[in-house]
Amino acid sequence: MANAIINVTNLRLRTFIGFNPEEREKKQDVVINLEIHYPADEACKTDEVEQALNYKVITKEVINLVEQGHFLLLEKLVAEILAVCHKHPSVHYAKARVDKPHALRFADSVSLTLDWVK
């Protein structure tokens, strides 16, 4: 079985994230990284687009979710992103990492990673 891994790297978006008053009123930058696994046997054999996972559809759904959402916690945001990935029937594993740049004074970012297995 050919196990394909699609990586979406450094998807930069803006959303409402955090529970402090200023975080709830002003969008902040987040950086999203996805790792999505699916069986690619048929896509490898046939070279037919319909047999591959359409990562553009998943990415658009993630963009809409993040940019339209309001989240208190990184945990909730990352869990919702994973839910977008695993609703696609061919996905059997997904990992999502969200970085919140400048969340801590002397750090580049704070990040949270969750994964899901079918």
C-alpha positions in Angstrom: 0.0 0.0 0.0 1.3 3.4 -0.9 0.8 5.7 2.0 0.8 9.3 0.8 1.7 12.1 3.2 0.6 15.6 2.3 2.2 18.5 4.2 0.8 22.0 4.3 3.6 24.2 5.6 3.4 27.6 7.3 -0.2 28.5 6.3 -0.4 32.1 7.7 -3.8 33.2 8.8 -5.4 35.7 11.2 -8.1 34.8 13.8 -9.4 35.7 17.2 -7.5 33.5 19.6 -7.1 33.9 23.4 -9.1 34.8 26.4 -7.7 38.1 27.4 -9.9 41.1 26.5 -7.5 42.5 23.9 -7.1 39.0 22.3 -10.9 38.7 22.0 -11.2 42.1 20.2 -8.3 42.0 17.7 -7.3 39.2 15.3 -3.9 37.7 15.7 -1.5 35.8 13.4 -1.4 32.1 13.6 0.8 29.7 11.6 -0.6 26.3 10.7 1.2 23.2 9.7 -0.7 20.0 8.6 0.4 16.5 7.9 -2.3 14.4 6.2 -2.0 10.7 5.4 -4.1 8.8 2.9 -3.8 5.6 0.8 -2.5 6.6 -2.6 -2.4 3.2 -4.5 -5.0 4.1 -7.1 -3.6 7.6 -7.6 -0.1 6.1 -8.2 -1.4 3.5 -10.6 -3.9 5.5 -12.6 -2.5 9.1 -12.5 -6.2 10.2 -12.1 -6.8 13.4 -10.1 -10.1 11.9 -8.7 -8.0 9.1 -7.0 -5.9 11.6 -5.0 -6.8 13.6 -1.9 -7.8 17.1 -2.8 -5.6 19.1 -0.4 -6.8 22.4 -1.9 -10.4 21.7 -0.7 -9.1 20.8 2.8 -6.9 23.9 3.0 -9.8 26.2 1.9 -12.0 24.7 4.6 -9.3 25.3 7.2 -8.8 28.9 6.0 -12.6 29.5 6.3 -12.8 27.9 9.8 -9.8 29.9 11.2 -10.5 33.3 9.7 -14.2 33.2 10.6 -13.7 31.7 14.1 -13.3 32.9 17.6 -11.3 30.6 19.9 -10.3 30.9 23.5 -7.7 28.1 23.5 -5.2 26.8 21.0 -6.5 23.3 21.9 -9.9 24.1 20.5 -8.5 25.7 17.4 -6.3 22.7 16.6 -9.0 20.2 17.4 -11.4 22.0 14.9 -8.7 22.0 12.2 -8.2 18.2 12.7 -12.0 17.7 12.4 -11.8 19.3 9.0 -9.1 16.8 8.0 -10.7 13.7 9.3 -14.2 14.3 7.8 -12.7 13.4 4.5 -13.1 9.6 4.2 -9.8 8.8 2.7 -7.8 10.5 5.5 -6.5 7.9 8.0 -4.1 10.1 10.0 -3.7 13.8 10.5 -1.5 16.0 12.6 -2.0 19.7 13.0 0.3 22.3 14.6 -0.7 25.9 15.3 1.9 28.5 16.3 0.8 31.7 17.9 3.7 34.1 17.2 4.6 36.6 19.9 2.4 34.9 22.5 5.3 35.1 25.0 7.6 38.1 25.4 11.0 36.4 24.8 9.8 33.5 22.5 9.2 33.4 18.7 5.9 31.6 19.3 3.9 29.2 21.3 2.6 26.1 19.5 0.3 23.2 20.1 0.1 20.0 18.2 -2.6 17.4 18.1 -3.0 14.3 16.0 -5.8 12.0 15.0 -5.9 8.3 13.8 -8.8 6.6 12.1 
